[in-house]
Amino acid sequence: MCLSRDCQGRNPLHLAAMRGHVEILNTVIQESRSAARAKADRDQTVLHLCVKHGQLEAFKILAPSLKGRIDAKDVDGDTALDMAVEDKQIEIIRYLVGSTEIDLNVRNSNGQTAIDILEEVLIATVAFQARVSPAGGIWQENSRQYSHARAGEAVMAYTHPVAYKHLMRSNAIAFVSSITTILLLMIDLPFRRRLYMWILIIIMWLTVTSLTVSYAISVFVVTPRIVEKSMPSVLKIGLGLCFAEMGILLIGSIVKWLEEKRTTEQRLRLRSIAA
């Protein structure tokens, strides 16, 4: 009875986990541990199903008895942690990272780890937060000094209008590029792997550069004029080195790409001559 399946390959334990029926889970596990190890359609384990349906308590009950299968992948190459990151199941992510011996370096079908996706989600969150809470804050009430300023609008837009425009542009680029990267990591594109990786690299360059620009603008805008003249040179040097490092690495990546392209063309030319 515990191992009977429906049309989607799910047994009673799978269904109980999906619906969060904790008491039924405990009973079924005691009767048949093999039911917990069985996979449903698309090679999804019961842990995949818990994540898919947001059942944290069921996940906590099942995970200890499935220690050897926590890193199991479905047909898409995703582990339970991959699914939790993609679906933003924060509590399940915390449990997996802090309470289990999960391998954080397991790669999905796109060659990406859950940490890669988590980093992009974090960048998108930072960019979004900077947009809704810009440096300098927002007007708490209608401004008397600036007649057009209304409560809830960014103070920086009136005190530093030029810098605010640049900040919004860089934040928009960082947000859009990070969201694009998340989508690319979540789906399996029919691109050649090398082309796919180069697209991700280019988008990541845009993201990192935009975040650095946003940080630099925010720091200089919120720093008082009295302090700005005596601002520690370490900060200025640090920002300069950061931009220089990104430029050098970008040039190096372009040179490497050109060399690989030239090598490939030479090989094709030699093959055509030999043929």
MARBA-532317 format. One record per residue (C-alpha): z, y, x; chain. Coordinates in Angstrom, 1 decimal, always signed. Example, Ala and Ser with C-alpha at 12.3 -4.5 7.8 and 13.67 -1.06 7.14 Angstrom:
<nodes>
NODE       zz       yy       xx   unit
NODE     +7.8     -4.5    +12.3      A
NODE     +7.1     -1.1    +13.7      A
</nodes>
This chain:
<nodes>
NODE       zz       yy       xx   unit
NODE     +0.0     +0.0     +0.0      A
NODE     +0.9     +2.4     +2.8      A
NODE     -2.5     +1.8     +4.5      A
NODE     -4.7     +2.2     +1.4      A
NODE     -7.2     +5.0     +1.7      A
NODE     -9.0     +7.4     -0.6      A
NODE    -12.7     +8.4     -0.4      A
NODE    -11.9    +10.8     +2.5      A
NODE    -10.0     +8.2     +4.6      A
NODE     -6.6     +9.5     +3.8      A
NODE     -3.6     +7.2     +3.2      A
NODE     -0.4     +8.0     +1.2      A
NODE     +1.3     +9.5     +4.3      A
NODE     -1.6    +11.8     +4.9      A
NODE     -1.4    +13.1     +1.3      A
NODE     +2.3    +13.5     +1.4      A
NODE     +2.0    +15.5     +4.7      A
NODE     -0.7    +17.8     +3.1      A
NODE     +1.6    +18.5     +0.2      A
NODE     +4.8    +18.9     +2.2      A
NODE     +6.7    +16.0     +0.5      A
NODE     +9.3    +15.5     +3.2      A
NODE    +11.3    +12.7     +1.5      A
NODE     +8.1    +10.6     +0.9      A
NODE     +7.1    +11.1     +4.6      A
NODE    +10.5     +9.7     +5.8      A
NODE    +10.2     +6.7     +3.5      A
NODE     +6.6     +5.9     +4.5      A
NODE     +7.3     +6.2     +8.2      A
NODE    +10.2     +3.8     +7.9      A
NODE     +8.0     +1.3     +6.1      A
NODE     +4.9     +1.6     +8.2      A
NODE     +4.5     +3.6    +11.4      A
NODE     +0.9     +2.5    +11.6      A
NODE     +0.2     +4.7     +8.6      A
NODE     +1.2     +7.8    +10.7      A
NODE     -1.2     +6.7    +13.5      A
NODE     -4.2     +6.2    +11.2      A
NODE     -6.9     +8.8    +11.2      A
NODE     -8.7    +10.3     +8.2      A
NODE    -12.3    +11.4     +8.1      A
NODE    -13.7    +13.4    +11.0      A
NODE    -11.1    +11.7    +13.2      A
NODE     -8.4    +14.0    +12.0      A
NODE     -4.8    +12.8    +12.6      A
NODE     -2.0    +13.5    +10.2      A
NODE     -1.0    +16.4    +12.5      A
NODE     -4.4    +18.0    +12.0      A
NODE     -3.9    +17.8     +8.3      A
NODE     -0.4    +19.3     +8.5      A
NODE     -1.9    +22.3    +10.4      A
NODE     -4.8    +22.6     +8.1      A
NODE     -2.5    +22.9     +5.0      A
NODE     +0.2    +24.9     +6.8      A
NODE     +3.0    +22.2     +6.4      A
NODE     +5.4    +23.1     +9.2      A
NODE     +8.3    +20.9     +8.1      A
NODE     +6.0    +17.9     +7.7      A
NODE     +4.7    +18.6    +11.2      A
NODE     +8.2    +18.6    +12.7      A
NODE     +9.0    +15.2    +11.1      A
NODE     +5.8    +13.6    +12.2      A
NODE     +5.4    +15.0    +15.7      A
NODE     +8.2    +13.0    +17.4      A
NODE     +6.8     +9.7    +16.2      A
NODE     +3.3    +10.7    +17.5      A
NODE     +4.1    +11.9    +21.0      A
NODE     +1.1    +10.0    +22.4      A
NODE     -1.3    +11.5    +19.8      A
NODE     -0.4    +15.1    +19.8      A
NODE     -3.3    +15.9    +22.0      A
NODE     -5.7    +13.8    +19.9      A
NODE     -9.0    +15.4    +19.1      A
NODE    -11.1    +15.4    +15.9      A
NODE    -14.9    +15.1    +15.8      A
NODE    -15.2    +18.8    +16.7      A
NODE    -13.1    +18.3    +19.9      A
NODE    -10.2    +20.3    +18.5      A
NODE     -6.5    +19.3    +18.9      A
NODE     -3.8    +20.2    +16.5      A
NODE     -2.9    +23.1    +18.7      A
NODE     -6.5    +24.3    +18.7      A
NODE     -6.5    +24.3    +14.9      A
NODE     -3.1    +26.1    +14.8      A
NODE     -4.4    +28.9    +17.1      A
NODE     -7.6    +29.3    +15.1      A
NODE     -5.7    +29.4    +11.8      A
NODE     -3.0    +31.6    +13.3      A
NODE     -0.2    +29.2    +12.3      A
NODE     +2.3    +30.9    +14.5      A
NODE     +5.3    +28.8    +13.6      A
NODE     +3.5    +25.5    +14.4      A
NODE     +2.2    +27.0    +17.7      A
NODE     +5.8    +27.9    +18.7      A
NODE     +7.0    +24.4    +17.8      A
NODE     +4.2    +22.8    +19.8      A
NODE     +4.6    +24.9    +22.9      A
NODE     +8.4    +24.9    +22.9      A
NODE     +9.4    +21.5    +21.5      A
NODE     +6.6    +19.0    +22.6      A
NODE     +5.0    +17.8    +25.7      A
NODE     +1.6    +19.1    +24.7      A
NODE     -1.1    +19.7    +27.3      A
NODE     -2.1    +23.3    +27.0      A
NODE     -5.2    +22.7    +29.2      A
NODE     -6.9    +20.3    +26.9      A
NODE    -10.4    +21.6    +26.2      A
NODE    -12.3    +21.6    +22.9      A
NODE    -16.0    +20.8    +22.5      A
NODE    -16.9    +24.3    +23.8      A
NODE    -14.9    +23.8    +27.0      A
NODE    -12.2    +26.3    +25.9      A
NODE     -8.5    +25.7    +25.8      A
NODE     -6.1    +26.9    +23.1      A
NODE     -4.8    +29.5    +25.5      A
NODE     -8.3    +31.0    +25.8      A
NODE     -8.4    +31.5    +22.1      A
NODE     -4.8    +32.7    +22.0      A
NODE     -5.6    +35.4    +24.6      A
NODE     -8.5    +36.7    +22.6      A
NODE     -6.3    +36.8    +19.5      A
NODE     -3.7    +38.8    +21.4      A
NODE     -6.4    +41.3    +22.7      A
NODE     -7.7    +41.8    +19.1      A
NODE     -4.1    +42.4    +17.9      A
NODE     -3.5    +45.0    +20.7      A
NODE     -6.7    +46.8    +19.9      A
NODE     -6.0    +46.8    +16.2      A
NODE     -2.4    +48.1    +16.7      A
NODE     -3.7    +50.9    +19.0      A
NODE     -6.1    +51.9    +16.2      A
NODE     -3.5    +52.1    +13.4      A
NODE     -0.7    +53.4    +15.7      A
NODE     -2.5    +55.6    +18.3      A
NODE     -0.8    +57.3    +21.2      A
NODE     +1.2    +60.3    +20.1      A
NODE     +1.9    +58.8    +16.7      A
NODE     +0.9    +60.1    +13.3      A
NODE     +1.9    +63.2    +11.3      A
NODE     +5.0    +62.5     +9.2      A
NODE     +4.1    +65.3     +6.9      A
NODE     +1.3    +67.9     +6.4      A
NODE     +1.1    +70.0     +9.5      A
NODE     +1.6    +73.8     +9.3      A
NODE     +0.1    +74.3    +12.8      A
NODE     -3.1    +72.5    +12.0      A
NODE     -4.2    +73.3     +8.5      A
NODE     -6.4    +70.3     +8.1      A
NODE     -3.9    +67.8     +9.3      A
NODE     -2.4    +65.5     +6.7      A
NODE     +0.5    +63.1     +6.7      A
NODE     -0.5    +59.7     +8.0      A
NODE     -3.3    +61.0    +10.3      A
NODE     -3.2    +60.7    +14.1      A
NODE     -1.6    +63.6    +15.9      A
NODE     -3.8    +63.0    +18.9      A
NODE     -6.9    +63.7    +16.8      A
NODE     -5.9    +67.3    +16.5      A
NODE     -4.1    +67.9    +19.8      A
NODE     -6.6    +66.1    +22.0      A
NODE     -9.8    +65.6    +19.9      A
NODE    -12.1    +64.7    +22.7      A
NODE     -9.7    +62.2    +24.2      A
NODE     -9.1    +60.7    +20.7      A
NODE    -12.8    +60.1    +20.2      A
NODE    -13.0    +58.2    +23.5      A
NODE     -9.9    +56.3    +22.7      A
NODE    -11.3    +55.2    +19.3      A
NODE    -14.6    +54.2    +20.9      A
NODE    -12.9    +52.1    +23.5      A
NODE    -10.5    +50.5    +21.0      A
NODE    -13.4    +49.7    +18.7      A
NODE    -15.4    +48.0    +21.5      A
NODE    -12.3    +46.0    +22.6      A
NODE    -11.6    +44.9    +19.0      A
NODE    -15.2    +43.9    +18.1      A
NODE    -15.8    +42.1    +21.4      A
NODE    -12.5    +40.2    +21.2      A
NODE    -13.2    +39.1    +17.6      A
NODE    -16.8    +38.1    +18.7      A
NODE    -15.3    +36.0    +21.5      A
NODE    -12.9    +34.3    +19.1      A
NODE    -15.8    +33.4    +16.7      A
NODE    -17.8    +32.1    +19.6      A
NODE    -14.9    +29.9    +20.8      A
NODE    -14.4    +28.6    +17.3      A
NODE    -18.0    +27.5    +16.6      A
NODE    -20.4    +25.2    +18.6      A
NODE    -23.5    +27.2    +19.3      A
NODE    -26.8    +25.5    +20.1      A
NODE    -27.2    +27.5    +23.3      A
NODE    -27.5    +26.0    +26.7      A
NODE    -24.0    +25.8    +28.2      A
NODE    -24.8    +28.2    +31.0      A
NODE    -26.2    +30.8    +28.7      A
NODE    -23.3    +30.4    +26.4      A
NODE    -20.8    +31.0    +29.2      A
NODE    -22.7    +34.1    +30.4      A
NODE    -22.5    +35.6    +26.9      A
NODE    -18.8    +35.0    +26.9      A
NODE    -18.4    +36.6    +30.4      A
NODE    -20.3    +39.7    +29.4      A
NODE    -18.2    +40.1    +26.2      A
NODE    -15.0    +39.6    +28.2      A
NODE    -16.1    +42.3    +30.6      A
NODE    -16.5    +44.7    +27.7      A
NODE    -13.1    +43.8    +26.3      A
NODE    -11.2    +44.2    +29.6      A
NODE    -12.9    +47.4    +30.5      A
NODE    -12.3    +48.9    +27.1      A
NODE     -8.6    +48.0    +27.1      A
NODE     -8.3    +49.6    +30.5      A
NODE    -10.0    +52.8    +29.4      A
NODE     -7.7    +52.9    +26.3      A
NODE     -4.6    +52.5    +28.4      A
NODE     -5.7    +55.2    +30.8      A
NODE     -6.4    +57.7    +28.0      A
NODE     -3.2    +56.9    +26.2      A
NODE     -1.1    +57.4    +29.4      A
NODE     -2.6    +60.7    +30.3      A
NODE     -2.5    +62.1    +26.7      A
NODE     +1.2    +61.3    +26.1      A
NODE     +2.4    +62.4    +29.5      A
NODE     +3.9    +66.0    +29.4      A
NODE     +2.0    +68.6    +31.4      A
NODE     +5.1    +69.3    +33.5      A
NODE     +5.3    +65.6    +34.5      A
NODE     +1.5    +65.1    +34.8      A
NODE     +1.3    +67.2    +38.0      A
NODE     +4.0    +65.2    +39.6      A
NODE     +2.9    +61.9    +38.1      A
NODE     +3.6    +59.1    +40.6      A
NODE     +0.5    +58.5    +42.6      A
NODE     +1.1    +54.7    +42.2      A
NODE     -0.1    +54.9    +38.6      A
NODE     -3.3    +56.8    +39.5      A
NODE     -4.0    +54.6    +42.4      A
NODE     -3.4    +51.5    +40.3      A
NODE     -5.8    +52.6    +37.6      A
NODE     -8.4    +53.5    +40.2      A
NODE     -8.0    +50.1    +41.9      A
NODE     -8.3    +48.4    +38.5      A
NODE    -11.6    +50.0    +37.7      A
NODE    -12.8    +49.4    +41.3      A
NODE    -11.9    +45.7    +41.1      A
NODE    -13.7    +45.3    +37.8      A
NODE    -16.7    +47.0    +39.2      A
NODE    -16.8    +44.8    +42.3      A
NODE    -16.3    +41.6    +40.3      A
NODE    -19.0    +42.7    +37.8      A
NODE    -21.5    +43.4    +40.6      A
NODE    -20.6    +40.0    +42.2      A
NODE    -21.2    +38.2    +38.9      A
NODE    -24.6    +39.9    +38.5      A
NODE    -25.6    +39.0    +42.1      A
NODE    -24.5    +35.4    +41.6      A
NODE    -26.6    +35.3    +38.4      A
NODE    -29.7    +36.7    +40.1      A
NODE    -29.3    +34.1    +43.0      A
NODE    -29.0    +31.2    +40.5      A
NODE    -32.0    +32.5    +38.6      A
NODE    -34.1    +32.8    +41.8      A
NODE    -33.0    +29.3    +43.0      A
NODE    -34.0    +27.8    +39.6      A
NODE    -37.4    +29.5    +39.8      A
NODE    -38.0    +28.2    +43.3      A
NODE    -37.1    +24.7    +42.2      A
NODE    -39.5    +24.9    +39.3      A
NODE    -42.2    +26.3    +41.6      A
NODE    -41.8    +23.5    +44.1      A
NODE    -41.8    +20.9    +41.3      A
NODE    -45.1    +22.3    +39.9      A
NODE    -46.6    +22.2    +43.4      A
NODE    -45.5    +18.7    +44.0      A
NODE    -46.9    +17.6    +40.7      A
</nodes>
